Amino acid sequence: LGPGHRAQLAAHLTSLSEWDRAARCSGMRSDAAIAEECAALDLARGGRVVGCGAWTQDDGLIGAAIAVRRQDGGAELAVTVSPQWRRRGLATVLVEASWDMARREFGAERGILFFQQDNLPI
């Protein structure tokens, strides 16, 4: 993901259900709040945030993972996948790719991934 993908990321995140938004954002976020947060993401090379996405020709951005550099030298990771694309291993690929980017881009030695305890496969 780069600076030119902020609007696509916002569209992906705002398409998620309330539960998915709460799981991803550690609480509810309005469409406007999500758009504002995505617009402010420092996705430029050498910035605080790295990320990767998965697209399809028909559905656009269907999954995204970002890693945010923490002050302690680690990285906080977050991943989302559109409901119709889940249970195919996409989240695993996205988390692994964003973690690799965090290690390479800002030398992260540890990652933190938060998830909801009740985030069980359906």
VEXDORO-403871 format. One line per 10 residues: number of its first residue (from 1); for each residue x, y, z of C-alpha. Coordinates in Angstrom, 3 decimals, padded with zeros to 6 digits, always signed. Example, Ala and Ser with C-alpha at 12.3 -4.5 7.8 and 13.67 -1.06 7.14 Angstrom:
<pts>
1 = +012.300 -004.500 +007.800 ~ +013.670 -001.060 +007.140
</pts>
This chain:
<pts>
1 = +000.000 +000.000 +000.000 ~ +001.184 +003.486 -000.776 ~ -000.120 +007.026 -000.402 ~ -002.260 +006.565 -003.510 ~ -004.200 +003.732 -001.862 ~ -005.633 +005.660 +001.095 ~ -009.092 +006.098 -000.467 ~ -009.242 +002.417 -001.455 ~ -008.261 +001.406 +002.069 ~ -010.958 +003.672 +003.524
11 = -013.553 +002.177 +001.140 ~ -012.522 -001.344 +002.169 ~ -012.695 -000.563 +005.894 ~ -016.027 +001.259 +005.673 ~ -017.527 -001.730 +003.849 ~ -016.963 -003.894 +006.940 ~ -019.679 -004.726 +009.458 ~ -019.862 -002.987 +012.832 ~ -018.345 -006.042 +014.518 ~ -015.476 -006.160 +012.011
21 = -014.816 -002.449 +012.449 ~ -014.722 -002.854 +016.224 ~ -012.343 -005.812 +015.897 ~ -010.041 -003.944 +013.503 ~ -010.133 -000.527 +015.178 ~ -010.414 -001.561 +018.846 ~ -013.805 +000.098 +018.935 ~ -016.468 +001.518 +016.652 ~ -015.466 +004.065 +014.032 ~ -017.789 +006.042 +011.787
31 = -017.223 +006.204 +008.040 ~ -015.951 +009.761 +008.461 ~ -013.513 +008.765 +011.211 ~ -012.171 +005.878 +009.122 ~ -011.732 +008.140 +006.078 ~ -009.913 +010.715 +008.212 ~ -007.619 +008.090 +009.764 ~ -006.787 +006.591 +006.353 ~ -006.081 +010.028 +004.886 ~ -003.594 +010.660 +007.690
41 = -001.711 +007.338 +007.382 ~ +001.997 +007.924 +006.775 ~ +002.322 +005.417 +003.932 ~ +005.189 +007.188 +002.147 ~ +008.433 +005.236 +001.823 ~ +010.373 +005.697 +005.040 ~ +007.227 +006.646 +006.964 ~ +005.722 +005.204 +010.156 ~ +003.339 +002.834 +008.374 ~ +003.878 +000.038 +005.865
51 = +001.229 -002.154 +004.417 ~ +000.097 -004.470 +001.705 ~ -003.189 -005.228 +000.068 ~ -004.962 -007.804 -002.043 ~ -007.132 -006.768 -004.971 ~ -009.407 -008.464 -007.434 ~ -010.428 -007.013 -010.758 ~ -014.115 -007.165 -009.870 ~ -014.116 -006.345 -006.142 ~ -011.175 -003.956 -005.772
61 = -009.323 -004.044 -002.450 ~ -010.457 -007.196 -000.636 ~ -007.876 -007.352 +002.131 ~ -005.249 -005.187 +003.751 ~ -002.627 -005.426 +006.445 ~ -000.680 -002.560 +007.909 ~ +002.164 -002.348 +010.386 ~ +002.675 +000.817 +012.403 ~ +006.083 +001.568 +013.884 ~ +005.922 +001.821 +017.669
71 = +008.165 +004.016 +019.801 ~ +009.624 +000.906 +021.448 ~ +010.970 -000.304 +018.071 ~ +008.260 -002.884 +017.506 ~ +005.350 -002.837 +015.130 ~ +001.610 -003.037 +015.689 ~ -000.095 -005.045 +012.959 ~ -003.704 -004.992 +011.792 ~ -005.401 -007.048 +009.098 ~ -008.822 -007.088 +007.470
81 = -010.337 -009.276 +004.778 ~ -013.712 -008.781 +003.123 ~ -016.189 -011.408 +004.375 ~ -016.647 -013.181 +001.034 ~ -012.855 -013.721 +000.766 ~ -012.249 -015.151 +004.247 ~ -011.122 -018.692 +005.170 ~ -008.744 -018.855 +002.178 ~ -005.473 -017.993 +003.927 ~ -005.435 -014.408 +002.699
91 = -005.089 -012.864 +006.171 ~ -002.089 -015.079 +006.876 ~ -000.367 -013.980 +003.667 ~ -001.131 -010.312 +004.359 ~ +000.131 -010.428 +007.962 ~ +003.323 -012.218 +006.922 ~ +003.957 -009.695 +004.142 ~ +003.321 -006.653 +006.356 ~ +005.549 -008.122 +009.082 ~ +008.343 -008.678 +006.545
101 = +007.942 -005.069 +005.402 ~ +008.063 -003.783 +009.004 ~ +011.278 -005.666 +009.686 ~ +012.854 -004.478 +006.438 ~ +011.610 -000.860 +006.431 ~ +011.995 +000.088 +010.076 ~ +013.864 -002.740 +011.717 ~ +010.984 -004.037 +013.835 ~ +012.115 -006.905 +016.036 ~ +008.731 -007.768 +017.499
111 = +005.166 -007.394 +016.382 ~ +001.912 -006.980 +018.225 ~ -001.299 -008.239 +016.696 ~ -004.547 -007.580 +018.532 ~ -007.647 -009.628 +017.867 ~ -011.043 -010.165 +019.413 ~ -011.213 -013.256 +021.608 ~ -014.417 -014.316 +019.888 ~ -012.946 -013.952 +016.372 ~ -013.541 -017.597 +015.507
121 = -013.911 -019.119 +012.049 ~ -017.476 -019.551 +010.885
</pts>
